[in-house]
Amino acid sequence: MSHKIMNLVDQASMKADAPEFEVGDTVDVHCLIHEGEKKRTQVFTGTVIGRSGSGVREMFIVRRIVAGKGVERKFPVHSPRISKIEVKRSSVVHRAKLYFLRDRVGKAVRLKERRK
């Protein structure tokens, strides 16, 4: 009984137009930022290095290099604060998690682009 109720609550919270992207894709994540009473959209561009969870609790990690330092952010896929996720390019990967990119710098971070 309670499992059915939880599924109904989860379905109500999920986005109908969830974006299609995979690990290894370079994405633009448009986040709503609240600063006092002002709201603005901030774009975080980077490579998806991992996905976890399922349903409403699905998350993904995006990594980018800023001023020579690696920056990672973890986003919920179905969050109302994420207005849109754009896929800029897709890459060929053979792993579910790309944590090995954390140890690499410069040209070694590049991934082979997937041809369509």
Backbone as numpy.savetxt, mean C-alpha at the origin, in Angstrom:
# Nx Ny Nz CAx CAy CAz Cx Cy Cz
-23.39 -17.78 14.99 -24.21 -16.58 14.99 -23.34 -15.32 14.99
-22.42 -15.24 15.95 -21.59 -14.04 16.05 -20.66 -13.91 14.83
-20.28 -15.06 14.25 -19.43 -15.03 13.06 -20.17 -14.37 11.89
-21.46 -14.62 11.77 -22.25 -14.00 10.70 -22.37 -12.50 10.92
-22.54 -12.11 12.18 -22.65 -10.68 12.49 -21.33 -9.98 12.18
-20.21 -10.61 12.53 -18.91 -10.02 12.23 -18.70 -9.86 10.73
-19.13 -10.84 9.96 -19.01 -10.75 8.50 -19.84 -9.60 7.95
-21.04 -9.37 8.49 -21.87 -8.25 8.05 -21.21 -6.92 8.37
-20.62 -6.81 9.55 -19.93 -5.57 9.93 -18.72 -5.35 9.02
-17.97 -6.42 8.74 -16.82 -6.31 7.85 -17.23 -5.87 6.45
-18.30 -6.44 5.92 -18.76 -6.09 4.58 -19.17 -4.62 4.50
-19.76 -4.10 5.57 -20.19 -2.69 5.57 -18.99 -1.75 5.57
-17.86 -2.18 6.16 -16.68 -1.32 6.27 -15.76 -1.40 5.07
-15.92 -2.40 4.22 -15.01 -2.58 3.07 -15.37 -1.64 1.93
-14.34 -1.20 1.21 -14.56 -0.36 0.03 -15.04 -1.24 -1.12
-16.00 -0.74 -1.88 -16.50 -1.50 -3.03 -15.51 -1.44 -4.19
-14.79 -0.34 -4.29 -13.85 -0.15 -5.40 -12.41 -0.29 -4.91
-12.11 -1.39 -4.23 -10.75 -1.62 -3.73 -9.79 -1.74 -4.92
-8.66 -1.04 -4.87 -7.74 -1.04 -6.01 -7.04 -2.38 -6.19
-6.66 -2.66 -7.42 -5.92 -3.87 -7.76 -4.44 -3.53 -7.87
-3.64 -4.05 -6.98 -2.19 -3.88 -7.05 -1.55 -5.08 -6.37
-0.26 -5.29 -6.68 0.45 -6.45 -6.17 1.76 -6.02 -5.52
2.41 -6.95 -4.85 3.73 -6.69 -4.28 4.70 -6.46 -5.44
5.51 -5.43 -5.32 6.46 -5.08 -6.37 6.00 -3.91 -7.22
4.73 -3.53 -7.11 4.22 -2.40 -7.88 4.67 -1.08 -7.25
4.93 -0.09 -8.08 5.19 1.26 -7.60 3.86 2.00 -7.61
3.46 2.52 -6.46 2.14 3.11 -6.31 2.22 4.52 -5.75
1.17 5.30 -6.03 0.93 6.60 -5.40 -0.24 6.40 -4.46
-0.02 6.61 -3.17 -1.09 6.48 -2.18 -1.51 7.89 -1.77
-2.75 8.25 -2.04 -3.29 9.56 -1.70 -3.97 9.48 -0.34
-3.35 10.12 0.68 -3.84 10.06 2.06 -4.46 11.39 2.44
-5.55 11.34 3.19 -6.14 12.55 3.74 -5.45 12.86 5.05
-4.92 14.07 5.17 -4.21 14.51 6.36 -5.05 15.59 7.02
-5.30 15.45 8.32 -6.05 16.44 9.09 -5.07 17.24 9.94
-4.99 18.54 9.67 -4.12 19.43 10.43 -5.00 20.50 11.06
-5.32 20.32 12.32 -6.25 21.24 12.97 -7.63 21.08 12.36
-8.13 22.15 11.78 -9.43 22.09 11.11 -9.29 21.97 9.60
-8.07 21.99 9.11 -7.83 21.88 7.68 -7.63 20.43 7.27
-8.03 20.12 6.05 -7.80 18.79 5.48 -7.08 18.97 4.15
-6.11 18.08 3.91 -5.43 18.11 2.62 -5.05 16.69 2.24
-4.70 16.52 0.97 -4.31 15.21 0.47 -2.80 15.19 0.28
-2.15 14.17 0.84 -0.71 14.01 0.71 -0.45 12.72 -0.06
0.45 12.77 -1.02 0.76 11.62 -1.86 2.05 10.97 -1.35
2.01 9.67 -1.11 3.19 8.90 -0.71 3.47 7.93 -1.83
4.60 8.11 -2.51 4.96 7.27 -3.65 6.06 6.32 -3.24
5.91 5.04 -3.61 6.93 4.06 -3.28 6.58 2.69 -3.82
7.39 1.71 -3.44 7.22 0.33 -3.89 6.53 -0.47 -2.81
5.53 -1.25 -3.20 4.83 -2.12 -2.26 5.76 -3.30 -1.96
6.16 -3.45 -0.68 7.07 -4.53 -0.33 6.38 -5.66 0.42
5.10 -5.49 0.75 4.40 -6.57 1.43 2.93 -6.27 1.61
2.15 -7.35 1.67 0.72 -7.27 1.98 0.43 -8.28 3.07
-0.51 -7.97 3.93 -0.87 -8.89 4.99 -2.33 -8.73 5.34
-2.89 -9.74 5.98 -4.27 -9.69 6.41 -5.24 -10.00 5.29
-6.51 -9.99 5.64 -7.56 -10.22 4.65 -8.80 -9.47 5.08
-9.68 -9.24 4.13 -10.92 -8.54 4.43 -10.67 -7.10 4.84
-11.35 -6.65 5.88 -11.23 -5.29 6.36 -9.84 -5.02 6.93
-9.20 -6.05 7.48 -7.91 -5.89 8.14 -6.72 -6.01 7.19
-6.94 -5.93 5.89 -5.85 -6.06 4.93 -4.98 -4.80 4.94
-3.66 -5.00 5.02 -2.70 -3.90 5.08 -1.63 -4.10 4.00
-0.95 -3.00 3.66 0.19 -3.10 2.75 1.26 -2.10 3.17
2.52 -2.45 2.89 3.66 -1.63 3.28 4.29 -1.03 2.02
4.50 0.28 2.05 5.10 0.99 0.92 6.44 1.56 1.39
7.48 1.36 0.59 8.83 1.82 0.93 9.34 2.77 -0.14
10.01 3.82 0.31 10.66 4.75 -0.60 11.93 5.27 0.05
12.77 5.91 -0.75 14.02 6.48 -0.26 13.87 8.00 -0.24
14.09 8.61 0.93 14.00 10.07 1.07 15.31 10.55 1.67
16.02 11.39 0.94 17.29 11.97 1.39 18.27 10.89 1.83
18.32 9.79 1.07 19.26 8.73 1.35 18.84 7.76 2.45
17.70 7.97 3.05 17.20 7.10 4.12 15.95 6.38 3.63
15.77 5.15 4.04 14.58 4.39 3.70 13.42 4.75 4.60
12.26 5.00 4.01 11.06 5.33 4.77 9.98 4.34 4.38
9.36 3.72 5.38 8.27 2.78 5.13 7.02 3.25 5.85
5.89 3.06 5.18 4.60 3.34 5.81 3.69 2.16 5.57
2.88 1.86 6.57 1.94 0.76 6.48 0.53 1.36 6.40
-0.23 0.95 5.37 -1.55 1.50 5.13 -2.61 0.40 5.16
-3.79 0.68 5.70 -4.91 -0.24 5.54 -5.55 -0.03 4.17
-5.87 -1.10 3.47 -6.42 -1.00 2.11 -7.79 -0.33 2.13
-8.62 -0.66 3.11 -10.00 -0.19 3.13 -10.23 1.01 4.03
-9.17 1.76 4.35 -9.29 2.92 5.22 -10.01 4.07 4.51
-10.89 4.78 5.22 -11.53 5.95 4.61 -10.55 7.12 4.42
-9.40 7.08 5.09 -8.41 8.14 4.93 -7.60 8.00 3.66
-7.66 6.87 3.00 -6.98 6.69 1.72 -7.99 6.96 0.62
-7.79 8.06 -0.09 -8.76 8.43 -1.12 -8.55 7.65 -2.41
-7.28 7.36 -2.74 -7.04 6.60 -3.96 -5.64 6.03 -3.98
-5.51 4.91 -4.70 -4.21 4.26 -4.89 -4.01 4.09 -6.39
-2.96 4.72 -6.92 -2.67 4.64 -8.35 -1.44 3.76 -8.56
-1.53 2.83 -9.49 -0.38 2.00 -9.83 0.40 2.69 -10.94
1.65 3.05 -10.67 2.49 3.73 -11.65 3.22 2.75 -12.55
3.76 1.67 -11.97 4.42 0.64 -12.76 4.38 -0.67 -12.00
4.41 -1.75 -12.75 4.42 -3.09 -12.17 5.77 -3.73 -12.40
6.19 -4.56 -11.46 7.49 -5.22 -11.56 7.32 -6.72 -11.45
8.29 -7.44 -12.00 8.31 -8.89 -11.92 8.97 -9.26 -10.59
8.24 -9.96 -9.72 8.80 -10.41 -8.46 8.44 -11.88 -8.26
9.27 -12.60 -7.52 9.05 -14.01 -7.28 8.88 -14.30 -5.79
8.59 -13.26 -5.01 8.42 -13.42 -3.57 7.17 -12.67 -3.11
6.62 -13.09 -2.00 5.45 -12.43 -1.44 5.83 -11.19 -0.64
7.02 -11.21 -0.04 7.51 -10.07 0.73 8.88 -9.66 0.18
9.06 -8.38 -0.02 10.32 -7.88 -0.59 11.16 -7.19 0.48
11.26 -7.80 1.65 12.01 -7.21 2.75 13.50 -7.12 2.46
13.99 -7.89 1.50 15.41 -7.83 1.15 15.79 -6.47 0.57
14.82 -5.68 0.11 15.12 -4.35 -0.43 15.57 -3.39 0.66
15.30 -3.72 1.93 15.71 -2.85 3.03 17.22 -2.76 3.13
17.93 -3.80 2.73 19.38 -3.82 2.83 20.08 -3.23 1.62
19.33 -2.86 0.61 19.94 -2.40 -0.64 19.81 -0.89 -0.80
20.77 -0.33 -1.53 20.77 1.11 -1.79 21.09 1.35 -3.26
20.72 2.50 -3.76 21.06 2.90 -5.12 20.38 2.06 -6.18
21.16 1.69 -7.20 20.61 0.95 -8.33 20.19 -0.47 -7.97
20.69 -0.98 -6.86 20.35 -2.34 -6.44 18.89 -2.47 -6.01
18.24 -1.34 -5.76 16.84 -1.35 -5.33 15.89 -1.56 -6.51
16.38 -1.30 -7.72 15.51 -1.38 -8.89 14.98 -2.79 -9.11
13.75 -2.87 -9.59 13.11 -4.14 -9.93 12.85 -4.17 -11.42
12.84 -5.35 -12.01 12.60 -5.51 -13.44 11.12 -5.22 -13.73
10.88 -4.35 -14.71 9.51 -3.95 -15.03 8.76 -5.05 -15.77
7.49 -5.20 -15.43 6.64 -6.20 -16.09 6.08 -5.59 -17.37
6.23 -6.31 -18.47 5.68 -5.84 -19.75 4.25 -6.31 -19.88
3.44 -5.48 -20.46 2.01 -5.81 -20.59 1.66 -6.35 -21.93
